[in-house]
Amino acid sequence: MDALVEIAERGGAESFAAWLGDVHVVLFCAVLVVSGLANGMIETFLFVRLRELGASSALLGASRLLMCLGELPVFKHHARLERALGGTFGVLTLVQLAYVVRFL
């Protein structure tokens, strides 16, 4: 991780190229893109389906509120999760598995 900090301190195009050359950075960015796409699909199609069923705007807002409230325990216990799962990549793996289960 210290090497990445040194790269970031250099700045400029050389720094950006060095970051893209690091497999961990590329993997992290790929996981973020996949997570963002999955979350976007879940939220968009949930709202579309609820609208088809005649849901009110209040119900759509309540569903979004429940999604956000479900994330709060993770924020509170993230340090414990990272220790138990071996760091950031372990947590990201768990998140991706949760998306797979949610799509089933």
DSSP file (Angstrom, degrees, kcal/mol; ACC not computed):
  #  RESIDUE AA STRUCTURE BP1 BP2  ACC     N-H-->O    O-->H-N    N-H-->O    O-->H-N    TCO  KAPPA ALPHA  PHI   PSI    X-CA   Y-CA   Z-CA
    1    1 A M     >        0   0    0      0, 0.0     4,-1.7     0, 0.0     3,-0.2   0.000 360.0 360.0 360.0 -32.7    0.0    0.0    0.0
    2    2 A D  H  >  +     0   0    0      1,-0.2     4,-2.2     2,-0.2     5,-0.2   0.855 360.0  57.3 -61.3 -34.1    2.9    2.3    0.6
    3    3 A A  H  > S+     0   0    0      1,-0.2     4,-2.2     2,-0.2    -1,-0.2   0.893 105.0  50.7 -64.0 -38.8    3.9    2.0   -3.0
    4    4 A L  H  > S+     0   0    0     -3,-0.2     4,-2.4     2,-0.2    -1,-0.2   0.873 108.5  51.8 -66.8 -36.3    0.5    3.3   -4.1
    5    5 A V  H  X S+     0   0    0     -4,-1.7     4,-1.9     2,-0.2    -2,-0.2   0.914 109.6  49.7 -65.2 -42.0    0.8    6.3   -1.8
    6    6 A E  H  X S+     0   0    0     -4,-2.2     4,-1.0     1,-0.2    -2,-0.2   0.902 110.9  49.9 -62.7 -40.8    4.2    7.1   -3.3
    7    7 A I  H >X S+     0   0    0     -4,-2.2     4,-1.1     1,-0.2     3,-0.6   0.921 109.9  50.8 -62.7 -44.0    2.7    6.8   -6.8
    8    8 A A  H 3< S+     0   0    0     -4,-2.4    -1,-0.2     1,-0.2    -2,-0.2   0.847 104.7  57.2 -64.3 -34.0   -0.2    9.1   -5.8
    9    9 A E  H 3< S+     0   0    0     -4,-1.9    -1,-0.2     1,-0.2    -2,-0.2   0.778  99.3  60.0 -70.0 -25.4    2.2   11.7   -4.4
   10   10 A R  H << S-     0   0    0     -4,-1.0    -1,-0.2    -3,-0.6    -2,-0.2   0.908  90.8-173.4 -67.2 -41.6    4.0   12.0   -7.8
   11   11 A G     X  +     0   0    0     -4,-1.1     4,-0.9     1,-0.2     3,-0.3   0.016  31.1  72.1  74.9 175.3    0.8   13.1   -9.6
   12   12 A G  H  > S-     0   0    0      1,-0.2     4,-1.8     2,-0.2     3,-0.2  -0.114 102.5 -43.1  77.0-171.5    0.2   13.6  -13.3
   13   13 A A  H  > S+     0   0    0      1,-0.2     4,-2.6     2,-0.2     5,-0.2   0.829 133.8  58.6 -65.0 -34.7   -0.1   11.1  -16.1
   14   14 A E  H  > S+     0   0    0     -3,-0.3     4,-2.1     1,-0.2    -1,-0.2   0.906 106.8  48.5 -62.6 -40.8    2.8    9.0  -14.9
   15   15 A S  H  X S+     0   0    0     -4,-0.9     4,-2.2     2,-0.2    -2,-0.2   0.922 111.3  49.4 -64.3 -44.8    1.0    8.5  -11.6
   16   16 A F  H  X S+     0   0    0     -4,-1.8     4,-2.2     1,-0.2    -2,-0.2   0.914 111.2  49.2 -62.1 -44.3   -2.2    7.5  -13.4
   17   17 A A  H  X S+     0   0    0     -4,-2.6     4,-1.1     1,-0.2    -1,-0.2   0.887 110.3  51.6 -63.1 -39.0   -0.4    5.0  -15.7
   18   18 A A  H  < S+     0   0    0     -4,-2.1     4,-0.5     1,-0.2    -1,-0.2   0.894 108.8  50.9 -66.1 -39.1    1.3    3.5  -12.6
   19   19 A W  H >< S+     0   0    0     -4,-2.2     3,-1.4     1,-0.2     7,-0.3   0.915 108.8  51.0 -64.0 -41.9   -2.0    3.0  -10.9
   20   20 A L  H 3< S+     0   0    0     -4,-2.2    -1,-0.2     1,-0.3    -2,-0.2   0.735 103.6  60.6 -68.3 -20.9   -3.5    1.3  -13.9
   21   21 A G  T 3< S+     0   0    0     -4,-1.1     2,-0.6    -3,-0.2    -1,-0.3   0.597  85.8  90.3 -79.7 -11.1   -0.5   -1.0  -14.0
   22   22 A D    <>  -     0   0    0     -3,-1.4     4,-2.0    -4,-0.5     3,-0.4  -0.783  68.6-151.6 -90.4 121.0   -1.3   -2.3  -10.5
   23   23 A V  H  > S+     0   0    0     -2,-0.6     4,-2.6     1,-0.2     5,-0.2   0.822  94.4  57.3 -62.5 -32.9   -3.6   -5.3  -10.7
   24   24 A H  H  > S+     0   0    0      2,-0.2     4,-2.4     1,-0.2    -1,-0.2   0.892 107.3  47.4 -66.4 -38.8   -5.1   -4.5   -7.3
   25   25 A V  H  > S+     0   0    0     -3,-0.4     4,-2.5    -6,-0.3    -2,-0.2   0.929 113.7  47.0 -67.4 -44.9   -6.2   -1.1   -8.4
   26   26 A V  H  X S+     0   0    0     -4,-2.0     4,-2.2    -7,-0.3    -2,-0.2   0.912 113.8  48.2 -63.6 -42.8   -7.7   -2.4  -11.7
   27   27 A L  H  X S+     0   0    0     -4,-2.6     4,-2.4     2,-0.2    -2,-0.2   0.913 111.1  50.7 -63.9 -43.0   -9.5   -5.2   -9.8
   28   28 A F  H  X S+     0   0    0     -4,-2.4     4,-2.2     1,-0.2    -2,-0.2   0.925 111.2  48.1 -60.5 -45.5  -10.9   -2.8   -7.2
   29   29 A C  H  X S+     0   0    0     -4,-2.5     4,-2.2     1,-0.2    -1,-0.2   0.888 110.9  51.5 -63.4 -38.9  -12.2   -0.5  -10.0
   30   30 A A  H  X S+     0   0    0     -4,-2.2     4,-2.5     2,-0.2    -1,-0.2   0.904 109.4  49.9 -64.3 -41.3  -13.8   -3.5  -11.8
   31   31 A V  H  X S+     0   0    0     -4,-2.4     4,-2.7     1,-0.2     5,-0.2   0.902 109.8  51.6 -64.4 -40.4  -15.5   -4.6   -8.6
   32   32 A L  H  X S+     0   0    0     -4,-2.2     4,-2.5     2,-0.2    -2,-0.2   0.908 110.6  48.1 -62.5 -41.5  -16.8   -1.0   -8.1
   33   33 A V  H  X S+     0   0    0     -4,-2.2     4,-2.5     2,-0.2    -2,-0.2   0.936 113.5  46.5 -64.9 -46.0  -18.2   -0.9  -11.6
   34   34 A V  H  X S+     0   0    0     -4,-2.5     4,-2.5     1,-0.2    -2,-0.2   0.918 114.0  48.6 -63.4 -43.2  -19.9   -4.3  -11.3
   35   35 A S  H  X S+     0   0    0     -4,-2.7     4,-2.7     1,-0.2     5,-0.2   0.912 111.8  49.5 -62.9 -42.8  -21.3   -3.4   -7.9
   36   36 A G  H  X S+     0   0    0     -4,-2.5     4,-2.4    -5,-0.2    -2,-0.2   0.906 112.0  47.6 -63.5 -42.5  -22.6   -0.1   -9.2
   37   37 A L  H  X S+     0   0    0     -4,-2.5     4,-2.4     2,-0.2    -2,-0.2   0.922 113.2  48.2 -64.2 -43.9  -24.3   -1.8  -12.2
   38   38 A A  H  X S+     0   0    0     -4,-2.5     4,-2.5     2,-0.2    -2,-0.2   0.928 113.3  47.1 -63.7 -44.9  -25.9   -4.4  -10.0
   39   39 A N  H  X S+     0   0    0     -4,-2.7     4,-2.6     1,-0.2     5,-0.3   0.910 111.8  51.1 -63.6 -41.9  -27.1   -1.9   -7.5
   40   40 A G  H  X S+     0   0    0     -4,-2.4     4,-2.5    -5,-0.2     5,-0.2   0.903 111.2  47.7 -61.7 -42.1  -28.5    0.3  -10.3
   41   41 A M  H  X S+     0   0    0     -4,-2.4     4,-2.6     2,-0.2     5,-0.3   0.924 112.1  49.6 -65.9 -43.6  -30.3   -2.6  -11.9
   42   42 A I  H  X S+     0   0    0     -4,-2.5     4,-2.0     1,-0.2    -2,-0.2   0.953 115.9  41.6 -60.4 -49.9  -31.8   -3.7   -8.5
   43   43 A E  H  X S+     0   0    0     -4,-2.6     4,-2.0     2,-0.2    -2,-0.2   0.915 116.9  47.3 -67.1 -42.9  -33.1   -0.2   -7.7
   44   44 A T  H  X S+     0   0    0     -4,-2.5     4,-2.3    -5,-0.3    -2,-0.2   0.954 116.5  41.6 -64.3 -50.5  -34.3    0.6  -11.1
   45   45 A F  H  X S+     0   0    0     -4,-2.6     4,-2.5    -5,-0.2    -1,-0.2   0.793 110.9  57.4 -73.2 -26.3  -36.2   -2.6  -11.7
   46   46 A L  H  X S+     0   0    0     -4,-2.0     4,-2.8    -5,-0.3    -1,-0.2   0.945 110.0  44.8 -63.3 -46.8  -37.6   -2.7   -8.2
   47   47 A F  H  X S+     0   0    0     -4,-2.0     4,-2.4     2,-0.2    -2,-0.2   0.906 113.3  50.4 -64.5 -41.3  -39.1    0.8   -8.8
   48   48 A V  H  X S+     0   0    0     -4,-2.3     4,-2.1     2,-0.2    -1,-0.2   0.939 113.4  45.6 -61.2 -46.7  -40.5   -0.3  -12.2
   49   49 A R  H  X S+     0   0    0     -4,-2.5     4,-1.5     1,-0.2    -2,-0.2   0.912 112.3  50.2 -64.8 -42.9  -42.0   -3.5  -10.8
   50   50 A L  H  <>S+     0   0    0     -4,-2.8     5,-2.6     1,-0.2    -1,-0.2   0.895 109.9  51.2 -63.1 -38.3  -43.5   -1.6   -7.8
   51   51 A R  H ><5S+     0   0    0     -4,-2.4     3,-1.7     1,-0.2    -1,-0.2   0.900 106.6  54.5 -63.6 -40.3  -45.0    1.0  -10.2
   52   52 A E  H 3<5S+     0   0    0     -4,-2.1    -1,-0.2     1,-0.3    -2,-0.2   0.834 106.7  52.1 -60.5 -31.7  -46.5   -1.9  -12.3
   53   53 A L  T 3<5S-     0   0    0     -4,-1.5    -1,-0.3    -5,-0.1    -2,-0.2   0.418 126.5-102.8 -86.0   2.0  -48.2   -3.1   -9.1
   54   54 A G  T < 5 +     0   0    0     -3,-1.7    -3,-0.2     1,-0.2    -2,-0.1   0.729  58.6 171.3  88.3  23.6  -49.6    0.3   -8.4
   55   55 A A      < -     0   0    0     -5,-2.6    -1,-0.2    -8,-0.1     2,-0.1  -0.334  27.6-126.8 -68.6 147.6  -47.2    1.5   -5.7
   56   56 A S     >  -     0   0    0      1,-0.1     4,-1.9    -2,-0.0     5,-0.1  -0.385  25.9-105.7 -84.7 169.0  -47.4    5.1   -4.5
   57   57 A S  H  > S+     0   0    0      1,-0.2     4,-2.4     2,-0.2     5,-0.2   0.850 121.7  58.6 -62.8 -33.8  -44.5    7.5   -4.4
   58   58 A A  H  > S+     0   0    0      1,-0.2     4,-2.4     2,-0.2    -1,-0.2   0.898 105.0  49.1 -63.4 -40.0  -44.5    7.0   -0.6
   59   59 A L  H  > S+     0   0    0      2,-0.2     4,-2.3     1,-0.2    -1,-0.2   0.894 109.5  51.8 -67.2 -39.0  -44.0    3.3   -1.0
   60   60 A L  H  X S+     0   0    0     -4,-1.9     4,-1.9     1,-0.2    -2,-0.2   0.923 111.6  47.3 -62.0 -43.0  -41.1    3.8   -3.4
   61   61 A G  H  X S+     0   0    0     -4,-2.4     4,-2.4     1,-0.2    -2,-0.2   0.895 110.6  52.0 -64.2 -39.9  -39.5    6.2   -0.9
   62   62 A A  H  X S+     0   0    0     -4,-2.4     4,-2.4     2,-0.2    -2,-0.2   0.876 107.4  52.4 -65.1 -37.1  -40.0    3.7    1.9
   63   63 A S  H  X S+     0   0    0     -4,-2.3     4,-1.9     2,-0.2    -1,-0.2   0.899 110.7  47.7 -65.9 -38.6  -38.4    0.9   -0.1
   64   64 A R  H  X S+     0   0    0     -4,-1.9     4,-2.1     2,-0.2    -2,-0.2   0.901 110.1  52.9 -66.8 -40.1  -35.4    3.1   -0.7
   65   65 A L  H  X S+     0   0    0     -4,-2.4     4,-2.8     1,-0.2    -2,-0.2   0.917 108.5  50.0 -60.3 -44.4  -35.3    4.0    3.0
   66   66 A L  H  X S+     0   0    0     -4,-2.4     4,-1.8     1,-0.2    -1,-0.2   0.875 108.1  53.3 -64.2 -37.0  -35.3    0.3    3.9
   67   67 A M  H  X S+     0   0    0     -4,-1.9     4,-0.5     2,-0.2    -1,-0.2   0.927 112.9  44.1 -61.9 -43.2  -32.4   -0.4    1.5
   68   68 A C  H >X S+     0   0    0     -4,-2.1     3,-1.2     1,-0.2     4,-0.7   0.903 110.6  53.4 -69.2 -41.3  -30.3    2.4    3.1
   69   69 A L  H >< S+     0   0    0     -4,-2.8     3,-0.7     1,-0.3    -1,-0.2   0.840 101.6  61.2 -62.6 -32.2  -31.2    1.3    6.6
   70   70 A G  H 3< S+     0   0    0     -4,-1.8     4,-0.3     1,-0.2    -1,-0.3   0.720 101.2  54.3 -65.9 -20.4  -30.0   -2.2    5.8
   71   71 A E  H XX S+     0   0    0     -3,-1.2     4,-1.7    -4,-0.5     3,-0.6   0.701  86.9  81.8 -85.3 -20.7  -26.6   -0.8    5.1
   72   72 A L  H <X S+     0   0    0     -4,-0.7     4,-2.1    -3,-0.7     5,-0.2   0.882  87.1  53.0 -57.0 -45.0  -26.2    0.9    8.5
   73   73 A P  H 3> S+     0   0    0      0, 0.0     4,-2.2     0, 0.0    -1,-0.2   0.865 107.0  54.4 -60.2 -32.4  -25.1   -2.2   10.4
   74   74 A V  H <4 S+     0   0    0     -3,-0.6     4,-0.4    -4,-0.3    -2,-0.2   0.921 107.6  49.1 -66.5 -42.3  -22.3   -2.8    7.9
   75   75 A F  H >< S+     0   0    0     -4,-1.7     3,-0.7     1,-0.2     4,-0.2   0.901 112.9  48.5 -61.7 -40.0  -21.0    0.8    8.4
   76   76 A K  H 3< S+     0   0    0     -4,-2.1     3,-0.3     1,-0.2    -2,-0.2   0.878 122.4  31.7 -68.1 -37.7  -21.0    0.3   12.1
   77   77 A H  T 3X S+     0   0    0     -4,-2.2     4,-2.2    -5,-0.2    -1,-0.2   0.113  80.2 117.2-109.6  21.5  -19.3   -3.1   12.1
   78   78 A H  H <> S+     0   0    0     -3,-0.7     4,-2.7    -4,-0.4     5,-0.2   0.860  74.4  55.0 -61.8 -36.2  -17.0   -2.7    9.0
   79   79 A A  H  > S+     0   0    0     -3,-0.3     4,-2.1    -4,-0.2    -1,-0.2   0.919 109.6  47.0 -64.0 -42.0  -13.8   -3.0   11.0
   80   80 A R  H  > S+     0   0    0      2,-0.2     4,-2.5     1,-0.2    -1,-0.2   0.898 111.7  51.4 -64.1 -40.7  -14.9   -6.3   12.4
   81   81 A L  H  X S+     0   0    0     -4,-2.2     4,-2.5     2,-0.2     6,-0.2   0.919 109.0  50.3 -62.2 -43.9  -16.0   -7.5    9.0
   82   82 A E  H  X>S+     0   0    0     -4,-2.7     5,-2.9     1,-0.2     4,-0.8   0.913 112.1  47.2 -62.8 -41.6  -12.6   -6.6    7.5
   83   83 A R  H  <5S+     0   0    0     -4,-2.1     3,-0.5     3,-0.2    -1,-0.2   0.921 115.1  46.0 -64.5 -42.5  -10.7   -8.5   10.2
   84   84 A A  H  <5S+     0   0    0     -4,-2.5    -2,-0.2     1,-0.2    -1,-0.2   0.837 118.9  40.4 -70.2 -32.5  -13.0  -11.6    9.9
   85   85 A L  H  <5S-     0   0    0     -4,-2.5    -1,-0.2    -5,-0.2    -2,-0.2   0.355 116.8-103.8-102.8   5.8  -12.8  -11.7    6.1
   86   86 A G  T  <5S-     0   0    0     -4,-0.8     3,-0.2    -3,-0.5     2,-0.2   0.751  71.7 -54.5  84.2  24.2   -9.1  -10.8    5.6
   87   87 A G  S  ><S-     0   0    0     -5,-2.9     4,-1.7    -6,-0.2     3,-0.4  -0.601  89.6 -32.7 111.4-169.3   -9.4   -7.2    4.5
   88   88 A T  H  > S+     0   0    0      1,-0.2     4,-2.6     2,-0.2     5,-0.2   0.874 130.0  53.0 -60.8 -42.7  -11.1   -5.1    1.9
   89   89 A F  H  > S+     0   0    0     -3,-0.2     4,-1.9     1,-0.2    -1,-0.2   0.828 106.7  53.8 -67.8 -30.0  -11.0   -7.7   -0.8
   90   90 A G  H  > S+     0   0    0     -3,-0.4     4,-2.0     2,-0.2    -1,-0.2   0.904 110.4  46.8 -66.3 -41.3  -12.7  -10.2    1.5
   91   91 A V  H  X S+     0   0    0     -4,-1.7     4,-2.3     2,-0.2    -2,-0.2   0.913 111.3  51.1 -66.3 -42.5  -15.5   -7.7    2.2
   92   92 A L  H  X S+     0   0    0     -4,-2.6     4,-2.3     1,-0.2    -1,-0.2   0.866 108.0  53.1 -63.2 -35.4  -15.9   -7.0   -1.5
   93   93 A T  H  X S+     0   0    0     -4,-1.9     4,-2.3     2,-0.2    -1,-0.2   0.918 108.6  49.5 -64.0 -43.3  -16.1  -10.7   -2.3
   94   94 A L  H  X S+     0   0    0     -4,-2.0     4,-2.2     1,-0.2    -2,-0.2   0.902 109.9  51.7 -61.5 -40.9  -18.9  -11.0    0.3
   95   95 A V  H  X S+     0   0    0     -4,-2.3     4,-2.1     2,-0.2    -2,-0.2   0.920 109.2  49.2 -62.3 -44.7  -20.7   -8.0   -1.3
   96   96 A Q  H  X S+     0   0    0     -4,-2.3     4,-2.0     1,-0.2    -1,-0.2   0.901 110.6  50.4 -63.8 -39.9  -20.5   -9.6   -4.7
   97   97 A L  H  X S+     0   0    0     -4,-2.3     4,-2.4     1,-0.2    -1,-0.2   0.881 107.8  54.2 -64.3 -37.2  -21.9  -12.9   -3.4
   98   98 A A  H  X S+     0   0    0     -4,-2.2     4,-2.4     1,-0.2    -2,-0.2   0.893 107.4  50.5 -63.6 -39.2  -24.7  -11.0   -1.8
   99   99 A Y  H  X S+     0   0    0     -4,-2.1     4,-2.0     2,-0.2    -2,-0.2   0.904 109.0  51.4 -64.7 -40.1  -25.6   -9.4   -5.1
  100  100 A V  H  X S+     0   0    0     -4,-2.0     4,-1.0     1,-0.2    -2,-0.2   0.938 112.0  46.2 -60.4 -46.9  -25.6  -12.9   -6.8
  101  101 A V  H >< S+     0   0    0     -4,-2.4     3,-0.5     1,-0.2    -1,-0.2   0.900 111.2  52.9 -63.1 -40.3  -28.0  -14.2   -4.1
  102  102 A R  H 3< S+     0   0    0     -4,-2.4    -1,-0.2     1,-0.2    -2,-0.2   0.838 107.1  51.9 -66.3 -32.1  -30.2  -11.1   -4.4
  103  103 A F  H 3<        0   0    0     -4,-2.0    -1,-0.2     1,-0.2    -2,-0.2   0.716 360.0 360.0 -76.7 -19.8  -30.5  -11.6   -8.2
  104  104 A L    <<        0   0    0     -4,-1.0    -1,-0.2    -3,-0.5    -2,-0.2   0.504 360.0 360.0 -70.4 360.0  -31.5  -15.2   -7.8
